[in-house]
Amino acid sequence: MKETFGSRLKQLRLKNNLKQQQLAALLDVNKRAISAYENDDRQPCFDILIRIAEIFHVSTDYLLGCDSNTTIDVSGLTAFEIGLISELVADMTAKNRRLKKQ
């Protein structure tokens, strides 16, 4: 089943230990709007969608369900550190593929 915008927003909010009221304050909306977004009763305008993506450091495509990959902010890391992270992600992806085949 494809994840919805609301389910992804809620996952990100909880992962970042934010309450609906806290996220609402960051976005300059009310708590009811966050609840409506998370329940897929309402969709945010483009400006709010972009701000949500910026707050959680993910793409708007990820939020909208067009992409299942989240992004990793590597700014401030050295090329060596980025290489290590890339290798780790590749190894974990390969391991997950092997496990799915079993």
Disulfide bonds with the S-S distance in Angstrom:
none
